[in-house]
Amino acid sequence: MTQRLRGITDAEATGAAREIFESSNRLLGRTANLMRILAHSPHLTKWYLGFVAAVRQPDAGAVSDVRLRNLAVLKTSTLNGCRY
């Protein structure tokens, strides 16, 4: 399966996409591939970034155990056939 939308790189990011990438790096420590693809629609990406931060970052309201969240990420990746 191939991607239909190519992710936006840091060098290509301008305006809202650049702001979103900077926020993602600040909140999460990186910009995920899905965020780079969603950046084609900045309003959706801003909502998604807030959602991910609230679920994953204790400072943003996450209340689940970090080990449980990491296990959920690994299990979901495995089920989706993610190789990296």
C-alpha positions in Angstrom: 0.0 0.0 0.0 1.3 3.5 -0.9 0.5 6.8 0.5 -1.8 9.0 -1.5 -0.7 12.2 0.3 2.9 12.9 0.8 3.9 14.3 4.2 5.1 17.9 4.4 8.8 18.1 5.3 10.2 20.7 7.8 11.8 22.5 4.8 8.5 22.7 3.0 6.4 23.8 6.0 5.2 27.4 5.9 2.6 29.4 7.8 0.2 27.2 9.8 2.1 24.0 9.0 5.3 25.4 10.4 3.6 26.6 13.6 2.0 23.1 14.0 5.4 21.4 13.5 7.0 23.7 16.1 4.2 23.0 18.5 4.4 19.3 18.0 8.2 19.3 18.6 7.7 21.3 21.7 4.8 19.2 23.1 5.7 15.8 21.9 9.4 16.0 21.1 8.9 15.3 17.4 6.5 15.6 14.5 4.9 12.3 13.6 4.5 11.1 10.0 0.7 11.3 10.4 0.9 14.9 11.5 3.0 15.7 8.4 0.3 14.2 6.2 -2.5 15.9 8.1 -0.7 19.2 7.8 -2.3 19.6 4.3 -5.4 20.5 6.4 -4.1 22.8 9.2 -7.4 23.0 11.1 -7.7 19.2 11.3 -4.0 19.0 12.3 -4.4 21.6 15.1 -7.3 19.6 16.6 -5.3 16.3 16.3 -2.3 17.8 18.0 -4.4 19.0 20.9 -6.0 15.6 21.2 -2.7 13.7 21.1 -1.1 16.0 23.6 -4.1 15.6 26.0 -3.9 11.8 25.7 -0.2 11.4 25.9 1.2 14.3 28.0 0.6 14.4 31.7 1.0 18.2 31.7 -1.8 18.4 29.2 -4.3 16.3 31.1 -3.3 12.6 30.5 -4.2 10.5 33.5 -3.3 7.0 32.3 0.0 5.3 33.2 2.8 6.0 30.7 3.6 2.3 30.5 0.0 1.5 29.5 0.0 4.3 26.9 3.3 3.0 25.4 1.9 -0.6 25.3 -1.2 0.7 23.5 1.0 2.4 20.9 3.1 -0.7 20.4 0.1 -3.0 20.1 -1.7 -0.7 17.7 1.5 -0.5 15.5 1.8 -4.2 15.5 -1.8 -4.8 14.5 -1.4 -2.2 11.7 1.7 -4.0 10.4 4.0 -1.0 11.2 7.6 -2.1 10.7 9.4 0.8 12.5 
